[in-house]
Amino acid sequence: MIKKRLLTAPISKKWFYLLSFSIPLLAVFLYFALAHSFPFGNSSLLTTDLGQEYIDFYQYYRRVLLGHPDQFFYSFSSSLGGPMLGTWAYYLLSPLNLILLLTPGKWITVGVWLMTAIKLGLTGFTMFYFLDRRPQATRLNNEWQLALSLAYALCGYTTAYQLNIMWLDGVILLPIIMLGLEYLVTKGKFWTYLWSLSLAILTNYYIGYMLCLFSVLYFIYLLMINWPHQRLSRIIARFSLSSLLAGCLNAWLLVPNLLELRASKATYNASKMVWRFEYNPLKLISKLMLGSYSFDQMSSGQANIFTGTIVLFLAILFFLLRTIPHRQKITAGVITLFLLLSFCLEPLDLLWHGGQFPVWYPSRFSFVFSAWLIVLAVTSLTHRQNLKLWQVGVLGGLLVAWLGYLFFNQNQIDYLKPINLAFTCFFAIVSFFLIMFYFSTSPRGLLRFALAIVLMSEMLVNYQASLQQISYTRQSEYWSYTGLLNTALKKVNAQDVQQHRLEKTFNRTNDDPFQFGYAGGQTFNSMLDPITGKFYDKIGQAAGDNFVNYKYGTQITDSLLGYQTWLTTNTAVNQELPELPDLNAGLTTTSFRPDVTSYELVKNAGAVTIYQNPNALNYVFAANQQITKTQLLDNQPVTNQERIVAGLTGTNVYQPLYSLVNFDQVKLTNLTRDTPTPSAVYTRKMSALPGSVTFTFTPTTNNSYYLSLGSALDSDQISITANDENVPINENFRGTILLNVARREIGKKINITISLKKNQVYLQNINLYQLDQATVNQRFKQLQKGNAKLTTVKGDRLAGTIKLSKQEMLMTTIPANAGWHLYIDGQEQATKKVLKTFLGAKVSAGKHQFEFKFRPVGWLTGWLITLISVLIIATLSLQQKFRPHLFTTNHLRRRTKQQ
C-alpha cells in the first residue's frame, strides 16, 4: 500500500521547492534550539570570529543604518580611526543583514541565528532550482533533486564555516551562476550569469573572486561537453563580456576597495611562491567522512569537502560509466584533480585566496568542490546503466580502502571518534548496496525514495556530529557584559566621548569600540590598515597583521592619543553582583594599569569606575614643526615616546621623561641564568618543578613605574605578577612593550615575579623605568594650550578652529589614511604624514577654520565605471527587446551555416 502511494501520488513541485528551503532551515533552527540557544536557554551561535568580531560589526551596521550614516566611509571605532568601505564590502553587504535591524540589544544573537538558518535554507533552494531548471537531458526526479540540494546546503563547508556568515551568500549564488553558464553555452543567454555573478561580488568580493575562478573552470567544462562548438567565438565573447560587466557593475565598491586593499591585506601577500605540498594530500581522505571537523580544524585543518557518501560514490561512477563520453571524463578529471591539488599545493592555494595564506579557516573555496561533486553525481544518474562486475569491484575496492584508512588512522585524527566512524561505516555500506541495486535494475520510486532518505539522513547526522565538537559562547557572557557597559557609558559625558578617545582596562573583544560606538584604540579586522599597527610597534603596543590593541599604554601615550575617558572594573561592586552570570567574561582585567587610577575620578557606575585623564589632547592641536623631523626607532618605546613629546613641544635640549631604575634584589627559584643581568637566558634546574625569577624594588616616589619586555616573549613562555596580581601579556606584540607595575606606592616593596612555562626562556629587554610625572604634566599642559576647538566630530568629517604661531603646524592623531582632504578657511590644503602615521599640515600663523573630509580614493572613478556598465547593459537589453533574434541560439546557428 505504501509503495503504491509513493508511485501513484506525486507531490507537487512547489512542495519540493518548499522542502529544499525548509529542511536545512529547520536543521539549523532545531539544532541550536535543542542546544538551548537563547531564547530557549543560555547558549548562542557565537563562537570564534563570529563571537569576537562579526557580532560587533553587526552592532556597527545597525548604528550606521539607524542614525549614523557619517560612519559609513570612516569610523574612529576602528583602532585610532580607519576607512570602512572595505569592511562593508567584506562583512556587511549581504541583503539578509537587514534582519538584524529587527533584533536590537540582546536579541541580536537571535538575529544571527535566524540569518544563518535562512542562508542555509536558501542554499538548498538555489541548488534545487539549479537541478530543476537545467536542460531536459540532465534533469532528475524530485526526490533526487531534493536530496542533492540538502547535500549541498549541509555539506562540510556550510556546516563548518556557517559561523563565517558573510561567506554564505556566495554559496547560495553558486548554483545560479552555474545555471547561468549552462544557459549561456546551450542557449546563448547570459543575463542569469551576469546578474548572479554581479550579486555574488557585491555581497562579498572575496568569495566572489573565488566564484569567478570556478566560473572559468565550469565554462571550460561546458564547452568541452558540447564540443564541437560551431559558435565558440560568440559564446566566449559573451562569457567574457558578461563576466567583465558583472565586475564593472560593482566598480563603485571594488575600485576604492582594491585601493584600500593595497594598504591593508595586500601588504601581507606572499612574496615568494614555492611549489610544495602544505600537507600530505592523503589527509583529505578522512575529510570525506561525516563529523570530520573540530576546533583544531578551524586553524590548521584540511578542506571541508564532505558532501555525502552517495554523492561521492556517484561522482566516482562518473569516471567508470561507459555511456559518458571520454572527452567529458577527461575534462572533468582534469578539473577534479586541479581542485584537489588546490587544497594542498601552495601556489594553487594562494591563487584561490588572492595571494594570501588564510589565517585560520583553510580552503575557503571548498564549497565549489561540493557543488562540482553534485554535478558529476547528476551526470552519473542521467547516464544510468547496468553496472559490470569490474565497475562494482572498483567501487567496492575503493570503499574498503577508504574505510580501512579511517580505521587504521583513527588514533591520529582528533575528530575520528568511534561514534563518527561507526556512522560513516553504516551510511557507506548502505549507500553502496543501494547504488548497486539502483544501477542494476529499473529505478523504482521506492528505491529512489530510500536513496534520498539515506543521503538526507547522513547530511543531518553530519551536521549534528560536526557542530557538537565546537564550543559556543553563552548568551550571558555576551549580554551581561554588553548590557552593563552600555549602562555605564550612558553616564559618561557625551561631549567627552565625542571629542576624545575612550579606553578600558578590560574588554570582551578587540572590537568593543564597534559594539558600543566609541572611539577607542583597538580593533580586530581583516581589512585593517597597517599604518596604526606600525606606530603601535614603535610606542610599545600590541599589534599584528589584522589587529591592534591599546593595552600596554603609559601616561604619555594616553595623553598623546587623546584617551581622556578611562573605564576600570570596580572589584568591590563586582563581588556583590552574583545575579549577573558570566560577568567576568568581559570585566576581567586585560590591561594592568595602576596609573589609570591616578587620573581624576569621575564617578562609580556600578561595576565600572569612570576616570578622566586631565592631560589628554584633542584629535587636532597645534604642535611645533620640529615634529616633522622626528624619527622613531625599533624596539625603543621609551626613547620614541620621549622623542615624540620633544618634537611636539619643540624642546631643543633633549630631556628624558623616563629614568632607569635598578632592582633592589633578584631572586631565582629553581632557575639559573647565563649572565648576571635581568636580560638573560633563564633555565630550569629541575624541569619537572616550577621555575621563577622575582625582581624586587621599592619606589622612592609616587610616580609611575614601567617594566620593559622584549618581543621575543609571550604568554606561552611566561606569566607575570606584580605583588601577586596578574599582569596580562596574552596579546601578541611585535616590539618591546612597557608594563605599568606601580603607581603611587612610595616606600612599598614591589615584587615582580616572572614564571617560566618552558624549561628555557630568554627574558629580553628587561628594564625598569620611572616616569617623570611633573615634567610630563608640564609638557602636556603646554600642548593643551594649542588644542583646537572642535565644532563637528563625525565619522567622515571633523571641523573647528585653531590658532597657530609661526613655529607651529596643525597636528592630529588621525591616521593618514588615503582619502582625507583638509580645508583651511574654505581652501583645500595639502597634508603631510607625520611620524609616518598621522595627518598634519603646515598652515600660516593665525586663527583658522579647518575642516577634514573623508572620501574613499577611487570612489568617483568607480561610480563612473559602474554608470558606463549600466549604459552598456541598458543598450544590450534594448537590443534584445527590439532585435531578439540576435540573442537566440537559432540565430547563432543560422549565421554559422551562412559562413
N, C-alpha and C positions, 0 to 999 in steps of 0.2 A: 504493500500500500504506500509506504514512504517513498519507495523507488519510483512508483508510478506517478506520484505527485511531483517529484523532482523533475521528471521528464516531461510532464504534460502541463505543468502550471508555471510557465516562465514568469520571472519577476520583471516588472517594468524597468527600462533602462535608467530612468531618473532615480529609482531607488538604489541602484548600484552606484550612481554618482554620489548620492547622499551617504551611502555606506563608506565610499572611498574617503570621504572627508571626516565622517563622524567616528569611525573606528580608531584612527590614530589620535584624533582629538580626545576621545574618551579614554584612550590608553594613558595619555599624559595626565588628564584630569583625575582619573581614578587612582593611578599610581601614587600621585602626590597627596591626594585626599586620604588614602589609606595609610600613607606615611605621616599623617597628622600635620600637614602643612596648614598654615594659617589661612582661613579662619576655623579650620577643623582641628587645630591643635597648635603646637608651638614650634613647628618646623617651618621651612620655607624652601624655595628653589635656589636660594643664594648660595653659591659655592665658588671658590677661587675667584677668577676675574669678574664674574657676574656679581658677586657679593662685595668685591673690593674695588671695583672700577665702574662697571656699567650702571649699577644701581644709582651711583652718584651722578653720572652723566644724565640719567633719566630725570633726576630732580632738576638738573640744569635745563634740560629740554622743556620740562613743564614751566620753569621760571621764565624762559625766553618767550614761549608762546603765550603765556598768560599775563604778560605785562612788562617784560624787559627785552624788547627786540634789539636794543642797543648792544646787547651782549652776543648777538649772532655772529658777528665778524671777529670780535676780540673780547677777551674776558680777563680780568685781574684775578680770577679764581684759579687760573692756570699758572701755577708757580708764581713768579713775580709779575706775570702778565704774558699772554700768548695769543696768537691767532687761532681762531676756532673753526674756520671753514673746513679744514682738513678733518677735524673731529666730527663735524656734521656729515661729511662725505663718507667717513668710515663707520661711524657708530649710529647715527641718528636720523637717517633719511628714509627709513622704512615707513610706508604709509600706515602700517599697523601700529606704529608707535603712538598714534593718536589715541589708542585705547588708554594710554597712561594718563591722559587728561581727565579721565573719569575715575581715577583711583588715587586720590590725594593721601598724604600722610602715611600712616602705617599700611594703608591699602595698596600702596604701590607694588608691594611684593605679590599681591593678588593680580595686579595688572600684568606683571611679568609672567606669572603663571598662565593667565588667560592668553596672553600674546604667544607664548610658547606652544600652547595647545592648538591655537588657531593656525599657527605657521606649520606645524606638523600635519594638521588636517588638510591644509591647502597643498602641502607636498604630495599627499596621497591623491588628492583631487586632480592636480595637474598631470600626474603620471597616468591616472585613469583616462583623462582627456586625451593624452598623447596616444595611448594604446588604442583608444576607441576611434580616433579620427585619422589614423594612418591610412595609406592606400589599402584597398579592399583585400589584396593578396596577403597582407601581413596582420589582418585583424584576428582577434581571438574571441571566444565566447566571454560572456560577462564574468563568470566565475574566475577564469584565469586572469582577466584584467583586474579584478578586484584584489586577488591575492598578490599579483605582481605590484600593484600600486601600494599595498601595505608593505611589501618587501622593500620598496624604495623609501616610503615615509618613515619606517622604523629601522632603517639599515644601521650598520655600525657607526657611520658618520653622524647621522642625525641624533642617534642615541648618545654618543659620546660628546658631541660638540653642540648639543642643543643649548648649553649654557652660553655659548658664543652666539647669542641670539641674532646678532646683526648679520651673520653669515647665511642664515636660513632663507633669506629672500632669494638668493641666487640658486639655492637648492630647489626652491619652489618653481623658479622660472626655467630651469634647465630643460624639463620635458617640453615646454612650449617652444623653446629655442630649437630643440631637435625637430619638433614637428614643423616649425617654420622652415628649417633647412630641407626637410623632405618635400614640403610644398614647393620650395624654390627649385629643387632639382627635378622633380617629377612634373610640376605644373607651370614652372616659371614665375610663380607668385612669391614675392619677397616681403610683403608687408608684415606678416606674422613674425618672421625672423627679425626684421628691423625693429619693430616695437618692443618685442620681448627682450632682445639684447640691450636695447637702449634703457629699458626699465631696470634690467639687472645691473648695468653700470651705474645708474642713478642711485639705486638703493645701497650698493656697496661696491665701490670701484675695484677693490682688492679681489673679491670673488668674481666680479665682472671681468677682470683681466683673465682669470683662470678660465672662465666660460668662453672668452674669445679664443684662447688656445685650443680648448676642446672643440669649439665650433669648426676650426680649421681641420682637425682630425676627422670629425664626423662628416664634414663636407667632402673630404677626400674619399672616405668610405662610401658615401652615397654615389659619388661619381663613378667609382670603380665597379659597384654592383650594377650600375646602369650603363656600363661601357658596352659597345662604343657609343659615345655621346655625340650625336650629329650637331648639337647646338652647344658644344662645350664652351666656346669663347663667350657666347652670350650669357651662359649660366655663371661662368667665372666672373664676368664683368658685373653681373647683378649681385653676386655674393660680395665682391669687393666693394661695390658702391654702397650696398645696404649696411655692410659692416662699418665702413667709414662714416656713413651718416649716423649710425647708432652712437658712435663715439662723439661725433661733432654736435649732435643734439645736446650732449651733456658738456660741451666745451665751457659753458658758463661756470661749471663746477670743476671740471678737470684741469683747465689751464691754470687757474690760481692754485689749485691743489697740487699739481705737479711742480709748480714753482716753490710751493711750501715744502713739498717732499724733498726737494733738493737741499733744503736747510735742515731737514729733520731725519726721516727714516733713511733717505738715500745716502746720508753721510756714513751709514753703517753698512753699506753694501759690501759684499765680499770683494776684496781687491784682487784675489787670485783664484783661478779655477783649477781644481785638482781632480783628475779622473780617478776616483776611488769610490768604493762602496762605504756608505756610512754605517752599515751593519750587515750582518750575514743575511742575504735575501731569503734564506730558508726560514727565518723568523716570521716571515709573512704567512707561513703555512698555519701557524697556530691562530692567526687573526681571522681565519675562516670559520672558527668555532664560535658558538654562542657564549656570551658572557666574557668576551675577550677584551676586557677593559679594567683598569684600576687607576688609582691615583698616580702611580709612577708612570703609567702610560701617557698621562697628560703632558709630562715634562720631557720624557725621553723614550717614548714608545715607538711602535710601528704604525703603519697606515691602518685606519679603521675601515675594513673592506667587507665585513660580514654583510651578506645580502640574502641569506637563507640557503640551506643545503640544496633544496630543489632547484633554485636559480643557478647555483654552482654546477650541479650535475647537468642541467640543460645547456649551460654555456660550454661545458666540456663536450657534450654531444654535438654541438655546433661543428666542431672540427672533425667529428667521426662520421657524420651522416653523408652518404654519397649523393643525396639529392641536392645538396648545397654546392654551387659551383666552386671550382678550385680558386678562381680569381678572388671570389668573395672571402674564402677561407684565408687565403694568403694575406689579403689586405687586413682582415680582422686580426689575424695572428700578429702582424707587424704592429698594429695599434695596441693590442693587448700587451705585447712584450714591451713596447715603449712606455705604457702606463705603469707596468710593474717595475721597470727599471727606474722610472721617475720617483718611486717611493724610496729608493735606497742608493741610487747613483748620484753623487753630489752635484755635478753640473746640471743634470735634469731636474733635481730637486730645487736648485737655485732658479732655474728657468721658470718653474711653476710659481715660485714665491717671489718673483720680481727681483731676483738678485740678492735676497737676504735669507739667511738661515732663520727658520722660525724660532722664536723664543717661547718655548712650550707649544703644545698643540701641533705636533708634526703632521706632515702630509695633509694640509688643509684643503686640498683639492680632491681628496679620495672619494667624495660623493660621485664624481664623474665616472669612477670605475664601477660603482654600484649600478649607475644608470646604463653603463656600457654592458655589464653582465646581463642586465634585463633585456637589452636589445638583442644580444646573442641568444638568450633563452627564448625569446619570442620567435626568432627565426627558426630555432630548432622545433618549436611547437607547430609552426606553419609548414614545416617540411617533414612532418611525421612519417615514419616508415617502420616496418618491422625490423627490429634490430637483429644483426647477425651475432653469432656466438663470439666472434672476436671483439665486436663492439661492447658486448656485455662484459667480456673478460677484461678489456681495457678499463672500463668504468669501475668494475668491481675491484680490480687490482689497485687503482688509484684510491678507492675508498679504504681498502685495507692498509695501504701505505700511509694514508693520512691519519687514520685512527691509531696506527702503530706509532707514528711520530709523536702524536699527542700523548699516548700512554707512556712512552719511554722518556719523555721530556717534562712530565708533569711536576717534577720536583725543581725544575729550573725556571718555571714560568709562574709568576706570582698569581695571575688570575686563573690559572688552570686548576681550579678546585675540583674535588671529586664529584660534587653535585653537577657542576657545569659539564664535566667530561661525560657523566652518565647521560645527561640530557642530549648532549651532542651526539653520542653513540646511538641513542634511541631515535632521534629525528633523522640521522644519517641513514640508518638501516631501513627504517620505514619508508623514507623518501626513495631510497634505491629501489626497493621492490615495487613501490607504486609506479615509479617511472618505467620500470621493466614491463609491468602489466600495460601501462598506457601506450607504450611503443610496440607492443606485441599483439594487441587486439584492437578491434574497432573502439575508439574512445566513446565511452558511455557517460551519461550525466552523473551517475553515482560516483564513478571513478574520478571524473574531473572535480566533483564536489569534495571528495576525500583528499585529493592533492591540494586543493585550495585551502581546505581546513588545516591540513598539516603544515603548510607553509605559513599561514597566518598565525597558527598557534606557536610555531617556532619563533617568529618575529616578536610576538608578545612576551614569550618566555625570555628571549634575549634582552628585551628592553628592561624587564624586571631584574634579571641577573646582573646586567651591566651596571645599572644605577645603584644597586644595593652596595656596590663596592666604593661608593663615594659618600663622604660626609657632607652635611649641609649646615649652614648657619641657622641657629634658632631664631625665630621671629623676635623673641625678647632681646637677643643680642643686638639686633638691629634697632628695634623701636625703643627699648628702654633708654638707649644712648641718644638716639636722634631726637626723641621726644623731649628728653630732659635738656639737651643742649639747645634745641630751638627755643625752649622757655627761657634759658639763661641769656641767649643772645638778644631777646626782646628787652632785656634790662640794660643793654649797652647803649650808650648814646648813639643815635642813628648817624649824626654828622661825623662822629669819630670814626665809625665804621666806613663811612663813605669816602672820607678824605685821607684815611691812613690804612695800613695793613693791620691784620689781626693774626695772632698765633696762639697756640696752646701747648701745654706740656704733656698732652695726651692726644690720642687720636684713634679712631676706629680704622680709617683707611687714609692713604695719601691723598685721596680726592675729597676729603671732608670739606674743603672750600667750595667745591661744586655742590655738595649735598646741602650746605647751609647758606650759600650765597654770599660769602665774604671774600675779601682779597687776602689771600694767605701767602705761604711761601713754599707750598708743596704740591705735587701732583704726580699721578701715575697715568701715563697716556702714551700710546704707541706713536702718536703724532707729535710728541714733544720736540720743540726746537732745542737743540743742544746748547744754545747761547747761554742760558741760565745755568745749566749744569756745569759748563766750563768755568763760569765765575764762581759757582759754589765750591768747585775743587780748589780754587785759589784761596778762599777765605775759610776753609775748613768745614764744609758742609757735606752732607750725604748726597750723592748723585750717581746716576747710572745712565744707560742708553735710553731708557723710557721712563725715568722717574727723577724727581728731586725731592729732598725732604729737609726742611729747616729745623733740625733737631739738635745741632751742636753749636747753637748761637752763643754770642758773647754780648755784653752790653754795648760794645762798639757796633757790631753788625746789626743788633736790634735797632739802634738809633739811626744808623745809616740807611737801612732799608725801610724805615718808617713803620716798624712794628710798635704801634702806640698802645693798642689794647692787648692784654695778655690774660688768658684763662688758665687757671690751675685747678686741680682737684682739691676739694675740701674734705680731707680724710675723716675728720671727726663726724661730719654730717653723713658721709657715705656709709659709715658703720651703723647709722641709725635708719638706713633705707632698705631693710630686707624685703620690703614689698615690691621692689623693682628687681626682678630676676635678671641675671647676666649683666648687671650694670657695669661691672668691672671689665667686661669685654671691650668697652670703649674708654673707660675712665682710668685704666691702668696707666701709670706714668711711662711714657715712651721717650721723654726728653728730660733728663735730670738737670734742672736749672734752679738751684737755690737762689741765684742772683735775681730771679724774677720777683721773688717775694720782697726784695728791697725797693721795688717800684711802688708808686703810690696806690694804696688800697682804695678801690672804688666802692665795692660792695660785695657781700656774700650773697650769691644767687643759688641758695640750696646747696647742692653737691658741688657747685662750681664757684670759685672765687675770682673776681674780676680785678685786675691791676691795670694801671696806666703808666706807660713809660714817658716821663716828662721830657726826655731828650729826643724823641722821635721826630724825624724830618718829614716834610710833605713829599708827595710824588715829585714836585717841581720846586727847586730852590736855587738861589744864587750861590755860585762857587767860584773860587779862584781859577783862572785859566791854567794854572800850573797843573791841574789835574789831567789835562790832555797829554802831558808828557810822562805821566806816572806809568811805570812798568811793574807788573806783578810777576812773582817768581813761583815755581812749582814747589809744593810741599813746604811752604813757608807762610802759614796763615798769620802768625804773629807779625812778621815783617810786612806782609801785604796789608794787614789792617792799619798798621802804623803809617805806611806809605799813602794809603787812600786818604786818611784823615789829614795828613800833612799836605797832600795835593789839593784837597778841597778847601783847606783854610789858608793855603799859600804860605805855610811855615817854611822860612828859608833855612833855618838851622834845624837839623834833624833832631827830634826829641822823642825818645822811646816812650810808649804808653804802657809797655809791659816790662817787668824786670824779672830776671831769672832767680829762682829761689832754690836753695839746697835742701835736700831732705835731712831731717834730724837723724833718722835711723832707717836701715833697710834690713828686714828680717826674712830669711829664706826658710821655708818649711818643705822638707823633702825635695829640695832643689839645689842644683849647682849652676853657676854661670861662667861663661868663658872670659869675661872681663869684669873688673870691679866697678862698673858703671851701671846706672839704671838701664841704659840701652845695651842689651847684651842677649846672647843666646842662653836661654834657661832650659835645663834638662832635669827631668825627674830622676832621683836616685833610685827609687823603687817604683817601677812603672805601675804596679798594682795599687799603689796608695796615692791619695790626692797630693798635689803639689801647688804651692802658692808663694808669692812674694808680697810682703807688706811694706809700703813706703809710708813713713810717719813724718809729719811736720806739725808745727804749731804756729798758726797765723799770728803775726805781730801787728796786724791792722785789721780793720773791718772791711777791707777791700775784697774784691772777688779774686779767687784763685782758680787757675785753669791747668789741667794736665793735658799735655800734648800726646798724641798717639799716632803712630805711623800707619800708612795704608796697607802694610803687609799683614795687619791684624784684623780679625773679625770675630763674631760671636761663636764661630765654630772652633776657634782656637782658645779663647779666653773668656772669662767673665770678670766683671769689676764691681767692687763695692766701695763705698765711702762711709766709714763708720757704720758698717753693716747694712747700709741702704744700697739697693741695687742701682747701678749706673748702666742703663741700657746702651748697648752698641750693636743692636740687631739690624741696623740698616747699613747697606754697603756704602763704602766711601772710597774714593779713588785717590785722595790726597790726605795729608796729615790733618787731623781734626783736633779741636780743643774741647775738653770735657770740664765743665764747671764743677769743682769738687768742694768749694767752700765759699761762704759769703756771710759777713757779719758774725764771725766766730773767733774773734780775737782771744788769744790765750787758751783756746780749746784744742786739745790734741786731735788731729785728723789722721786716721789710718786708712790708707788706700790699699786695698788688697786685690791683687790680680791672681786669679786661679787658673791654672793651665788645664785645658781639656784634652791636650795631646801630650805625648811624652817629651817633646822638644818644641819650643816656640821661640822665635826671635822677637823680643819686645823692642820695637823700632821707635825711634824718636821720643823716648820717654823723658819729658822735662816738665818742671813745674814753674808756672809764671804767675806773678801778681800784677793785677791791673792797677794803674794809677788813676783811681776814680776821680780825684779832684781835677786833674788835667783833662780827662775825658769829658767831664761835665762842662768845663770851660770851653773846650773846642766845639762841643755841640750847641752850647748856648750861643756861641758866635755864629755858627751855621744857621741856627733857627731864626736869627735876625733877618736872614735872606729868604725865609720861607715864602713861597708865592701864596697869594690869596686866591684860593680856588673857588670859582663860582659854579663850575659844572664839572662833575666827575661821573662819567658814564663809561660803558664798556669800550666804545669806539670813539670817545670824544672827551677831552679834558680842556678846560678853558679857565682863564683867570688873569690876574695882573701880577707883575713882578717888577721890582726896582733893582737895577744893576749899576755898579760903579765901573770905572774904566778897566779895572783889572779882573772884573768878574764876567762870567758867562752863565747862560741859562743851563742848569744841570737837572737831570731827572734820574730816578731809579726805575724808569720804564725800559724794559729790554728793547734794543734797537732792531726789532723785527721789521723786515721789509714791508712797506705799506703805510708807515706813519708819514704824515705830512704836517709840517709846522707852519702856522701863520702868525706873523708878528704885526700887530696893528693892521690886520687885514691883508698883508702881503706875504706870499709864500716865502719861507726862509729855509735855506739848506741846513741840514742837521749833520752832526758828527757822531761817530761811535766812540764813546769814552770808556776807557778800561776794557776795550774790546767787547763791551756788553751793553752800555746804557746810551739812551738818546741824550744829546747835548747840542748846544748851538751857541756860536759867538754872535752876540747881539750888541748893538751900540748901547752906551751908557744912558741911563734914564729910566723912566717908568714906562712900561709897555703892557699892552694887552696881548695875550698869546692864546693860541688855540691849536691843540693837537687833534688831528682827524685820522682815522684809520680806514683804509680801503685796500682790500687784498690786491696784490700785484697780479696783473693779468685779468682782473675782473671784467673790465670793459672789452678787452680783446676777446675773452671767452664768450661774452654775450654777442659780440659781432659775428663770431663763427657760428654760434647757435642760431642766430637770426638768418644768416645765409643758408644754413642747413634747412631751416623751416621753409624758406622760399623754394629751395630745390625740391623738398618733399611735396610742397603745395603744387609745384609745377608738374611733378610726376603724377600726383593724384588727379589733377585736371586732365592730363593726357590720358590717363586710364579711363576717366569718365567719358571723354568725348571721342577717344580713339581706342576703345577697349581691345580691339584686335591686336594691338601692338604688345599686349601683356598676356596673351594666351599662348598655350602650348601649341595649338594648331597653327598659329601664325609663324611661330618659330620653325615648325616642321615644313610649312609651305615655303618659307624663304630658303630653307636648306635645299629643298628639291629644285628650286629655281637656279640655285648656284651650280 
